Amino acid sequence: MKKIKLKKLDQNVFYEKLSSGLKVYLIPYTKKNNYSASLFTNYGSINNDFIPIGEKELTSFPAGIAHFLEHKMFEMENGLDPFSFYAKTGTNANASTSFKVTNYIIWGNNNISENIKYLLEYVYSPYFTDLNVEKEKGIIIEEIQMYNDLPEWVLNDKVKENLFVNHSIRIPIAGSVSSVSKITKEDLYKCYNTFYQPSNMSLIVAGKFDQEEVMKDIKAQMKNKQFNQRPITNKDYNEPQKVFKTYEKIKMNVEMPKLGYAFKINVSHIKLNPFIRDLYFQMFNTLLFGNASLFKEDVRQKDLAVSFYTSINDVDNYKTLEFFAKTKKAQEFIERIDQELKNISILEEDFNRIKKVWIAAEVAIVDNYELNLDNISDDIQKYGDLIPNKIDIIKSLNKKQLDEMINSLNFNNRTTVIIDR
């Protein structure tokens, strides 16, 4: 095991890449009583078009199959489902599928070795039959129909659908009734065998445990399992800079109109380290539109929106800057955003204040094993590894670099979606 010290923080991470290709990160705490474990694969809803392991041609799979696969992983051939197994020791289990990742998590306060070994057992033991696949379709179709009745969900999906022309991120994570109806057990095995190879996965454990014992148990569990370790080839969607649709109005039964206003920003020209680039985007968003911003105060004083939030997402060579609001003054709210983006002015003192806040947050996060696991997991998913010198990087940020990046951004490609009666 390699010992990695989180610089300027009182915490070590122990790392080893197993012979199977699985990357294991152990974060032991001596003063905690509980633990969490996260086993994730770099496979999400956007990975619909790829070359399956053992084949040579690009294949398109039904939308929503990653989410469907996540559901099916909780069904074992012996009839015992993981939820029942973990409930016997008071341990919790869950899973989630995002655009880019499928994550299986457990958390509890006892039986850590047994529980992690079972996590590895059920995730690496796929069991799909024609019967259980057909049964699951009904459950997921019902889930999709529920989402389709939620205005907030519809708004979020529509914004992404209208921002992108070719990329699969424009398709909802769960897929559609039509796409889910087409999924077969053969499809599931092809997706599983391609993306659930350990070389495409990471296991992170944080909390109270002995790292030597836990690593020993993980190795023993993985020892006799055979896996393919092959590069994965996903489709290049060749996404253009233009948006698919600039405006759409949707009728739904809502008490107050809901607005989605979003920008598609090409960042391929920015030559900064991706983590540093993302910090600058986060700073830009926080200072211009965060809780302490002049924009937020102006929106409140002029009653431009009852509430709003922003979101930044990464999609290949693009960043999306998305605004979601409850407002009866959609056009005024939009004009206020446009005004802010045309007259960007960030003060040196605000820039330095945010850096201090972030450094304090890193210190606080390390003291919470669950937050630290999530923090490190996010870094591995986005950048391929943990970042042990975050505080040094934050200190090195400079306003000139931020200003140069902001001045290079094009905010002309955007979409508006309104949901109203």
Long-range contacts (C-beta under 8 A, 24 or more apart in sequence): 1-26, 1-211, 1-212, 1-215, 4-386, 4-388, 5-388, 6-366, 6-388, 6-390, 7-388, 7-389, 7-390, 7-391, 7-392, 8-391, 8-392, 9-362, 9-363, 9-366, 9-391, 10-366, 11-366, 11-372, 13-376, 13-386, 13-388, 14-211, 14-215, 15-386, 16-215, 18-198, 18-218, 18-219, 18-222, 20-198, 20-199, 20-222, 20-225, 20-227, 20-229, 21-197, 21-198, 21-199, 21-200, 21-201, 21-227, 21-229, 22-198, 22-199, 22-201, 22-202, 22-203, 22-222, 23-201, 23-202, 23-203, 23-380, 24-202, 24-203, 24-204, 24-205, 24-215, 24-218, 25-202, 25-203, 25-204, 25-205, 25-376, 25-380, 25-386, 26-204, 26-205, 26-206, 26-209, 26-211, 26-214, 26-215, 27-204, 27-205, 27-206, 27-207, 27-369, 27-372, 27-373, 27-376, 28-206, 28-207, 28-208, 28-209, 28-210, 28-211, 29-206, 29-207, 29-208, 29-369, 30-208, 32-207, 32-208, 32-369, 33-109, 33-208, 34-107, 34-108, 34-109, 34-207, 34-208, 34-369, 35-107, 35-108, 35-109, 35-112, 35-205, 35-206, 35-207, 35-208, 35-209, 35-369, 36-105, 36-106, 36-107, 36-205, 36-206, 36-207, 36-369, 36-370, 36-373, 37-105, 37-106, 37-107, 37-112, 37-115, 37-116, 37-119, 37-203, 37-204, 37-205, 37-206, 38-103, 38-104, 38-105, 38-203, 38-204, 38-205, 38-373, 38-377, 39-103, 39-104, 39-105, 39-119, 39-120, 39-123, 39-201, 39-202, 39-203, 40-101, 40-102, 40-103, 40-104, 40-201, 40-202, 40-377, 40-381, 41-101, 41-102, 41-195, 41-196, 41-200, 41-201, 42-100, 42-101, 42-195, 42-200, 42-201, 42-381, 43-100, 43-101, 43-102, 43-191, 43-195, 43-196, 43-200, 44-97, 44-98, 44-99, 44-100, 44-101, 44-102, 44-173, 45-97, 45-98, 45-99, 45-168, 45-169, 45-171, 45-172, 45-173, 45-174, 45-175, 46-99, 46-100, 46-167, 46-168, 46-169, 47-100, 47-168, 47-191, 47-195, 47-234, 48-168, 48-171, 49-168, 49-234, 49-235, 50-194, 50-232, 50-233, 50-234, 50-235, 51-232, 51-233, 52-190, 52-191, 52-193, 52-194, 53-190, 53-193, 53-194, 53-197, 53-228, 53-230, 54-193, 54-228, 58-233, 58-235, 59-190, 61-187, 61-190, 61-191, 62-175, 62-179, 62-180, 62-182, 62-183, 62-187, 63-168, 63-171, 63-172, 63-175, 63-176, 63-179, 64-140, 64-144, 64-171, 64-172, 64-173, 64-174, 64-175, 64-176, 64-179, 64-180, 64-183, 65-175, 65-179, 65-183, 65-187, 65-188, 65-191, 66-97, 66-102, 66-173, 66-191, 66-195, 67-97, 67-140, 67-173, 67-174, 67-175, 68-136, 68-140, 68-175, 68-180, 68-183, 68-188, 69-102, 69-188, 69-191, 69-192, 70-95, 70-96, 70-97, 70-102, 70-104, 71-136, 71-139, 71-140, 72-126, 72-127, 72-128, 72-132, 72-133, 72-136, 72-188, 73-104, 73-122, 73-123, 73-126, 74-122, 75-127, 75-132, 76-122, 76-125, 76-127, 77-125, 77-127, 82-118, 82-119, 82-122, 85-118, 86-115, 86-118, 89-114, 89-115, 91-115, 93-119, 97-173, 98-173, 99-169, 99-173, 99-313, 100-381, 101-381, 102-195, 103-377, 107-370, 112-205, 112-207, 112-209, 112-214, 113-213, 113-214, 113-217, 116-203, 116-205, 116-214, 116-217, 116-218, 116-221, 117-217, 117-218, 117-220, 117-221, 120-203, 120-218, 120-221, 120-222, 121-221, 123-196, 124-196, 124-198, 124-225, 126-188, 126-189, 126-192, 126-196, 128-185, 128-188, 128-189, 128-192, 129-185, 130-184, 130-185, 133-183, 133-184, 133-185, 133-188, 137-180, 137-181, 137-183, 140-174, 140-175, 140-180, 141-177, 141-180, 141-181, 143-174, 144-172, 144-174, 144-175, 144-176, 144-177, 144-180, 145-177, 147-172, 147-174, 151-252, 151-254, 151-258, 151-419, 152-258, 152-324, 154-250, 154-252, 154-419, 155-250, 155-258, 155-260, 155-324, 155-417, 155-419, 156-260, 156-324, 158-248, 158-250, 158-260, 158-417, 159-260, 159-262, 159-322, 159-324, 159-415, 159-417, 160-320, 161-244, 161-245, 162-243, 162-244, 162-245, 162-246, 162-248, 162-415, 162-417, 163-243, 163-244, 163-262, 163-264, 163-320, 163-415, 164-239, 164-243, 164-244, 164-264, 164-315, 165-239, 165-240, 165-242, 165-243, 165-244, 166-237, 166-238, 166-239, 166-240, 167-237, 167-239, 167-315, 167-316, 168-237, 169-315, 170-244, 193-228, 194-232, 195-232, 197-227, 197-228, 197-229, 197-230, 198-222, 198-227, 198-229, 199-227, 199-229, 200-232, 202-377, 202-380, 204-373, 204-376, 204-377, 204-380, 205-373, 206-369, 206-370, 206-372, 206-373, 206-376, 207-369, 237-316, 239-315, 239-316, 239-317, 239-318, 241-266, 241-410, 241-413, 242-413, 243-413, 243-414, 243-415, 244-415, 245-415, 246-414, 246-415, 246-416, 247-415, 247-416, 247-417, 248-415, 248-416, 248-417, 248-418, 249-417, 249-418, 249-419, 249-420, 250-417, 250-418, 250-419, 250-420, 251-419, 251-420, 251-421, 252-419, 252-420, 252-421, 253-421, 254-419, 254-420, 254-421, 256-306, 256-326, 256-327, 256-328, 257-326, 257-327, 257-328, 257-330, 257-418, 257-419, 257-420, 258-324, 258-325, 258-326, 258-418, 258-419, 258-420, 259-305, 259-323, 259-324, 259-325, 259-326, 259-327, 259-330, 259-333, 259-334, 259-416, 259-417, 259-418, 260-322, 260-323, 260-324, 260-415, 260-416, 260-417, 260-418, 261-322, 261-323, 261-325, 261-333, 261-334, 261-337, 261-414, 261-415, 261-416, 261-417, 262-320, 262-321, 262-322, 262-323, 262-414, 262-415, 263-320, 263-321, 263-322, 263-411, 263-413, 263-414, 264-318, 264-320, 264-413, 264-414, 264-415, 265-318, 265-319, 265-320, 265-321, 265-409, 265-410, 265-411, 265-413, 266-317, 266-318, 266-410, 267-317, 267-318, 267-319, 267-409, 268-317, 269-408, 270-405, 270-408, 272-401, 272-405, 274-382, 274-383, 275-379, 275-382, 275-383, 275-387, 275-393, 276-393, 276-397, 276-401, 277-405, 278-314, 278-382, 279-358, 279-393, 279-394, 279-397, 280-397, 280-401, 280-402, 280-405, 280-406, 281-312, 281-319, 282-312, 283-351, 283-354, 283-397, 283-402, 284-344, 284-346, 284-402, 284-405, 284-406, 285-310, 285-312, 285-321, 286-354, 287-346, 287-350, 287-351, 287-354, 288-340, 288-341, 288-344, 288-346, 289-323, 289-337, 289-340, 295-336, 295-337, 295-340, 298-336, 299-333, 299-336, 302-332, 302-336, 303-329, 304-329, 304-332, 304-333, 304-336, 305-329, 305-333, 308-333, 314-382, 321-411, 330-416, 330-418, 334-416, 341-411, 344-406, 346-399, 346-402, 346-403, 346-406, 348-399, 351-397, 351-399, 351-402, 355-394, 355-395, 355-397, 358-394, 359-391, 359-394, 359-395, 362-390, 362-391, 362-394
